[in-house]
Amino acid sequence: MASIYKISGVKWLLTPAKPSILGIIIWWEIRRILYNILMLIIGIVGLVLVMLMMELSTSEFPPSPEDDFVPLIAVMGAATIANICYTGGWIVEIFTRLRWKEKASNFGPIMWSVGMVFSTVVCFLPGLLHLLLWLACLMMK
């Protein structure tokens, strides 16, 4: 992990939380700001991709241009679910730290990193799937 610190300057991001319930909550909530900013950027890119596919498609290819609000509602729902799951991160870390004490000190940074990768993939997946579906429909035409 030391090489990651040197390359990208993210030491503060991956430093474990203080071993208290409040310390863990604060650790996660400070990083929620960055999480939401990154998810917003990725969500916008995915939404633009879906909207572009909708504009380029005809009614015979999904998604149809008549479904304007469906992607927007889906993005808002996904953002809500993502933040509920994010809250689960600090809840699970609290229980993990209470059970395994200092043996679990790196649990938070590891789970935050894994959660960021997973959330990024999930957030971008609809746009990518729409693009692939659109390309597949074009090739079959």
C-alpha positions as CSV (number, residue, x, y, z in Angstrom):
1,M,0.0,0.0,0.0
2,A,3.0,2.3,0.5
3,S,3.5,2.5,-3.3
4,I,0.0,3.7,-3.8
5,Y,0.6,6.5,-1.3
6,K,3.7,7.7,-3.2
7,I,2.2,7.5,-6.7
8,S,-1.1,9.1,-6.2
9,G,-0.9,11.0,-2.9
10,V,-4.0,9.4,-1.4
11,K,-2.5,8.6,2.0
12,W,-5.3,10.5,3.8
13,L,-7.9,8.5,1.9
14,L,-6.6,5.1,2.8
15,T,-5.4,5.8,6.4
16,P,-7.5,3.7,8.8
17,A,-10.1,5.4,11.0
18,K,-9.6,6.0,14.7
19,P,-10.7,2.9,16.7
20,S,-14.0,4.4,18.0
21,I,-17.5,4.4,16.7
22,L,-17.5,8.1,16.1
23,G,-14.0,8.0,14.5
24,I,-15.3,5.3,12.1
25,I,-18.4,7.2,11.2
26,I,-16.5,10.5,10.6
27,W,-13.9,8.6,8.5
28,W,-16.6,7.2,6.2
29,E,-18.7,10.4,6.0
30,I,-15.7,12.6,5.0
31,R,-15.0,10.2,2.2
32,R,-18.7,10.2,1.2
33,I,-18.2,13.6,-0.4
34,L,-15.5,12.3,-2.8
35,Y,-17.7,9.2,-3.3
36,N,-20.7,11.2,-4.3
37,I,-18.7,13.5,-6.6
38,L,-17.1,10.5,-8.4
39,M,-20.5,8.8,-8.7
40,L,-22.1,12.0,-10.0
41,I,-19.4,12.3,-12.8
42,I,-19.7,8.6,-13.7
43,G,-23.5,8.8,-13.5
44,I,-23.6,11.8,-15.9
45,V,-21.3,10.0,-18.4
46,G,-23.5,6.9,-18.2
47,L,-26.7,9.0,-18.5
48,V,-25.4,10.9,-21.5
49,L,-24.5,7.7,-23.1
50,V,-28.0,6.3,-22.6
51,M,-29.6,9.5,-23.8
52,L,-27.3,9.5,-26.9
53,M,-28.3,5.9,-27.6
54,M,-32.0,6.9,-27.3
55,E,-31.5,9.8,-29.7
56,L,-29.8,7.6,-32.2
57,S,-32.3,4.8,-32.0
58,T,-35.6,4.5,-33.8
59,S,-38.7,3.1,-32.1
60,E,-37.8,-0.4,-33.3
61,F,-34.5,-0.4,-31.3
62,P,-34.5,-0.2,-27.6
63,P,-34.3,2.1,-25.8
64,S,-36.9,4.1,-27.6
65,P,-36.9,7.9,-27.7
66,E,-40.2,8.0,-25.9
67,D,-38.7,6.7,-22.7
68,D,-37.0,10.1,-21.8
69,F,-37.7,9.9,-18.0
70,V,-36.8,6.3,-17.4
71,P,-33.0,6.8,-17.4
72,L,-33.3,9.8,-15.1
73,I,-35.5,8.0,-12.6
74,A,-33.2,5.0,-12.7
75,V,-30.2,7.2,-12.0
76,M,-31.9,8.9,-9.1
77,G,-32.9,5.5,-7.7
78,A,-29.4,4.2,-8.1
79,A,-27.9,7.2,-6.3
80,T,-30.2,6.6,-3.4
81,I,-29.5,2.9,-3.2
82,A,-25.7,3.6,-3.6
83,N,-25.8,6.0,-0.6
84,I,-27.7,3.5,1.5
85,C,-25.1,0.8,0.7
86,Y,-22.3,3.3,1.5
87,T,-23.8,3.8,4.9
88,G,-23.7,0.0,5.3
89,G,-19.9,0.3,5.0
90,W,-19.4,2.2,8.2
91,I,-22.0,0.0,10.0
92,V,-20.2,-3.2,9.0
93,E,-16.8,-1.6,9.9
94,I,-18.1,-0.7,13.4
95,F,-19.2,-4.3,14.0
96,T,-16.0,-5.7,12.5
97,R,-13.8,-3.4,14.7
98,L,-15.8,-4.3,17.8
99,R,-15.3,-8.0,17.1
100,W,-11.7,-8.1,15.9
101,K,-10.3,-4.8,17.3
102,E,-6.9,-3.8,15.8
103,K,-6.7,-6.9,13.6
104,A,-9.4,-5.2,11.5
105,S,-7.8,-1.8,11.4
106,N,-7.5,-1.9,7.6
107,F,-11.0,-3.1,7.0
108,G,-12.4,0.4,6.3
109,P,-9.8,1.4,3.7
110,I,-10.1,-2.0,1.9
111,M,-13.9,-2.0,1.9
112,W,-14.0,1.7,0.8
113,S,-11.7,0.9,-2.1
114,V,-13.6,-2.3,-3.1
115,G,-16.9,-0.4,-2.8
116,M,-15.6,2.4,-5.1
117,V,-14.6,0.0,-7.8
118,F,-17.9,-1.9,-7.5
119,S,-20.0,1.3,-7.4
120,T,-18.1,2.7,-10.5
121,V,-18.9,-0.5,-12.4
122,V,-22.5,-0.6,-11.4
123,C,-23.0,3.1,-12.1
124,F,-21.5,2.9,-15.6
125,L,-23.0,-0.4,-16.5
126,P,-26.4,0.8,-17.8
127,G,-24.8,3.2,-20.2
128,L,-22.4,0.5,-21.4
129,L,-25.2,-2.0,-21.8
130,H,-27.3,0.4,-23.8
131,L,-24.4,1.1,-26.1
132,L,-23.8,-2.6,-26.6
133,L,-27.5,-3.3,-27.2
134,W,-27.7,-0.4,-29.7
135,L,-24.6,-1.8,-31.5
136,A,-26.0,-5.3,-31.5
137,C,-29.3,-4.0,-33.0
138,L,-27.4,-2.1,-35.7
139,M,-25.4,-5.1,-36.6
140,M,-28.6,-7.3,-36.9
141,K,-30.3,-4.8,-39.1
